Amino acid sequence: MRKLMVIAMLVLATGQLMAEEGGSVRLEIGGRTFTATLEDNEAARVLCDILPLSLDFRDYGGFEKVASLPRRLPSQDRQMRTSAGDIVLYLSNQIVVFYGGNSWSYTKLGHIDDVEGLTEALGQGNVEITFTLQR
């Protein structure tokens, strides 16, 4: 029992450490791999706790891909101007990957470090994106 408690504590701490240390996640999109640096906030830490995660994203507005998360994340929305590569939380239960810009109220989760080829990888229409912790 004690061993299980220690393992559970380590698993829970992983998400917190990843976000606090400027941790990163890997995104697999259409056979391409991108790395994103996470924000130091509660939403990013909780996201790390539920990774790995594969989600079906749909195109919205010709500038972003949106997917529903399996659970709500804590949010601290603020008005912002997004750009290609931004990863944000919308309405606490949707994750958005931008390949264009928009101005709205979001909780920023992170940013893709190198967006070269991102628009092509996302393609038109729906796309599956897999998020994993970068080690």
JOJOZI-V516107 format. One record per helix or strand of 2 or more residues. SS is the DSSP state (@ for helix, = for strand). FROM is the first residue (numbers start at 1). TO is the last residue. If there is no record, write none. Layout:
# JOJOZI-V516107
<<SS & FROM & TO> <SS & FROM & TO>>
This chain:
# JOJOZI-V516107
<<@ & 2 & 20> <= & 24 & 29> <= & 32 & 38> <@ & 42 & 49> <= & 53 & 60> <= & 64 & 68> <= & 78 & 81> <= & 86 & 90> <= & 94 & 98> <= & 103 & 112> <@ & 118 & 122> <= & 127 & 133>>
